[in-house]
Amino acid sequence: DKLHVRWGTSDAEVTQRLLRELRHQLERLTCDGPIIALTHHLPTYRLRPYNALREALPGLFPKQWRFLNAFLGSNCFGELLAKDPRVTSVVSGHVHWRGK
């Protein structure tokens, strides 16, 4: 993303645009629920691996690799989804976690 994505605007403005799009998608749904929301980015910072594991395993994320948590999501997505009583589950991706 750092080398190839050029939005031409700030991260905050991109986040607000994506939030408006998600809000619009929810408004267009005419069903009473349940809704399972799928997001690319995390809907809450609590799901970032660094936050979850830094206390349990100090040193797991050396300083030079912390940039991988640069933009994994925003709490605003989770807050929007939590306000809609039809949303019963959220599935998200975009976790920078190396697997073996």
Phi, psi and omega per residue, in radians:
D1 nan -0.723 -3.087
K2 -1.025 -0.650 -3.070
L3 -1.581 -0.449 -2.949
H4 -2.022 -0.396 -3.086
V5 -1.612 2.157 3.105
R6 -2.275 1.653 -3.112
W7 -1.358 -0.409 -3.085
G8 1.330 0.296 -3.126
T9 -2.709 3.045 -3.096
S10 -1.353 2.832 3.078
D11 -1.037 -0.698 -3.135
A12 -1.096 -0.693 3.130
E13 -1.218 -0.657 3.080
V14 -1.116 -0.764 3.120
T15 -1.037 -0.789 3.136
Q16 -1.118 -0.650 3.106
R17 -1.134 -0.787 3.120
L18 -1.141 -0.626 3.101
L19 -1.137 -0.739 3.086
R20 -1.071 -0.719 3.129
E21 -1.110 -0.754 3.124
L22 -1.123 -0.752 3.112
R23 -1.046 -0.762 3.128
H24 -1.101 -0.728 3.114
Q25 -1.080 -0.752 3.119
L26 -1.125 -0.710 -3.127
E27 -1.140 -0.563 -3.121
R28 -1.304 -0.356 -3.139
L29 -1.258 2.226 -3.099
T30 -1.746 -0.025 -3.118
C31 -1.330 2.796 3.094
D32 -1.516 -0.106 3.140
G33 1.978 -3.123 -0.129
P34 -1.311 2.689 3.102
I35 -2.005 2.296 2.986
I36 -1.837 1.978 -3.105
A37 -1.531 2.374 3.084
L38 -2.032 2.160 3.135
T39 -2.233 2.594 3.069
H40 -1.316 -0.793 -3.124
H41 -1.604 2.776 3.139
L42 -1.185 2.421 -3.132
P43 -1.508 -0.008 3.103
T44 -2.732 2.509 3.118
Y45 -1.134 -0.397 -3.121
R46 -1.071 -0.344 -3.125
L47 -1.547 -0.105 3.124
R48 -1.125 2.297 -3.132
P49 -0.972 -0.665 -3.112
Y50 -1.070 -0.775 3.139
N51 -1.129 -0.727 -3.059
A52 -1.227 -0.557 -2.983
L53 -1.931 -0.190 -3.008
R54 -1.097 -0.582 3.121
E55 -1.368 -0.646 -3.103
A56 -1.261 -0.641 -3.063
L57 -2.324 1.321 -3.141
P58 -0.990 2.462 3.121
G59 1.523 -0.086 -3.126
L60 -1.110 -0.615 -3.141
F61 -1.972 1.529 3.109
P62 -0.995 2.631 -3.058
K63 -0.905 -0.709 -3.075
Q64 -1.176 -0.262 -3.141
W65 -1.827 -0.028 -3.078
R66 -1.193 -0.289 3.096
F67 -1.071 -0.335 3.122
L68 -1.120 -0.348 3.066
N69 -1.564 0.283 -3.019
A70 -0.909 -1.065 3.083
F71 -2.421 1.678 3.096
L72 -1.787 -0.215 -3.125
G73 2.778 -2.900 -3.118
S74 -2.673 2.507 3.090
N75 -1.042 -0.444 -3.089
C76 -1.086 -0.537 3.104
F77 -1.180 -0.794 3.120
G78 -1.130 -0.672 3.125
E79 -1.110 -0.740 3.106
L80 -1.100 -0.816 -3.124
L81 -1.130 -0.630 -3.137
A82 -1.177 -0.441 -3.137
K83 -1.322 -0.336 -3.111
D84 -1.635 1.915 -3.071
P85 -1.122 -0.268 3.127
R86 -1.330 -0.396 -3.113
V87 -1.346 1.987 -3.107
T88 -1.808 -0.394 -3.113
S89 -2.602 2.669 3.074
V90 -2.317 2.249 3.072
V91 -2.014 2.257 -3.115
S92 -2.376 2.873 3.117
G93 -2.227 -2.561 3.049
H94 1.096 0.738 3.036
V95 -1.764 2.181 3.117
H96 -1.477 1.529 -3.078
W97 -2.364 2.102 -3.097
R98 -1.340 2.283 3.085
G99 -1.846 2.829 3.134
K100 -1.836 nan nan
